[in-house]
């Protein structure tokens, strides 16, 4: 397994980037089911963002509470993407996707910009993130074997 730590350069607007990461994971794992163990997403209910994405506060807040109260849930890719589209910022998330019985991919985000992805070396996630690295959207902090 490898652990990739990187920093996203725009923590206050990271929800769309997180959707891109989820899409990469969906493509790698060939699954549409994710386990969300923790999420703290900020809905777009501020006046200045109403025009941009609309007011969907309650659904996002309800989802945050459901994950917290259930100590994690299995969620369909489309549902989590729908939640994230209603946000501009996700401060914390911990999720994983199973590839097989003993193989999985795990993503943790803390403080809106510090990502950790743990994955099997066969799934070269770093190369899939090359476009984001080239655009200076992310900075690779560390790659290590675990």
N, C-alpha and C positions, 0 to 999 in steps of 0.2 A: 504494500500500500504506500501511496505517497500523500503528503500533506502539502498543499499549496496555500500560502498566506499572501494576500494582496490587499491593497488599499484602493478603494474607489474614490475618484477625485471630486465627486459632487454629492456628498451625503444627504443634503437637503432635497435632492431630486433623484433618489436612487430606485424608486419603484419600477420605472421602465427598464432600467438596467437589470434589476432582479428578474423581471419577466424574461429578458434575454438569457440570463443564466439558467432559469428553469427550462427554457426551450432547449438549450444545449443539453441539460440533464435528461430531458425527455427523449431527445434524439439518441443519446448514448445508451440509456437504460432500456429503451424501447418499452417504457411503461408510462402510464398516465396517472398512476397513483403515487402520491407522496405522503409521507408521514410528517406532519407539522407538530413539533413538540413545544414550540414557543413562538409567539409572534407579538410584536408591538408595532402595529401599523398606524399611521396618522392619516385620517381621511381628509379629503379636500373640502373642508367646510369653512375655510377662511374666505372672506369676501373676495380677495384678489384672485382666488383659484376657481371660483364658481363658473366663470365663463370657460375656463380652460378644460375642466373635466366634469363639472357638475357637482351637485350636492348628494352624496351617498353616505353620509356619516354613519347612520345607524347600522347599516349592513356591515361596515368595516368594524365598528365597535362591537357588534354582536359576535362577529367572527373571532376577534381578539379574545373576548370573554369565553366563548365556546372552547377554544383551544386551551386557555388557562384552566377553566373549570374541569375539563375532561382530562387534563394532564397529557394532552396530545391527541390528535385525531388523524385518521386516514382521509385524504382529500384528493379529489379528482383534479387533474391539471387545469381544466377549464374553469373550475370553481376558484382555485387560488389565483389564476390569472385575472379573473373577473374582479376579485377583491383587490388585487394589486393595481388594476386599472383605475380604481377609485381612490388611489392614494398618490401622494407625491413622495412620501418618505416612509421607509420602514426602518425603525431604529434597531430592532432585534428580531432575528428569526433563526430557528434551528429546525432543519428538516433533512430528510433522507429519502432515498429511493432504492428499492431492492432491484438488483440485476439478476441475481440467482440466490439460492439458499445461503451461500456463504460469501456473496459479493454484493456490495452496496456502495452508494455514493452519498456522502454527507456534506451538507453546506451549513455553515454557521455565519451569521452576520451580527456584529456587535457595534453599538454606537453609530450605526448608519453607514460606516465606511470601511470597517475592518472585516474582511471576508476570510474564511478558512474553508477549503474544500478538501475532503479526504476521499481518495479514489484509488482504484486498482491501476497499476502502472500501464496495463493494456489499454486503458482509456486515457489517451494523452490529452487531458483537458487543457493543459498549457498551450498546446498548439491551436486548440479551438478558441482560445482567448487571444490569440495573436493579433486579431484585428483591433481589439480594445487596447492592447498594449501599444500597438502602432499609432493609435489615435490619442495616446496619452490619457485615456479614460481611467486606466488602472496602472498601478505600479506593483510589480511583483516584489514582495518583501523577502520571501523565503520559500524554498522547495526542499522538503526533507523526506526521507524514508521513515516509515513507522512500522 
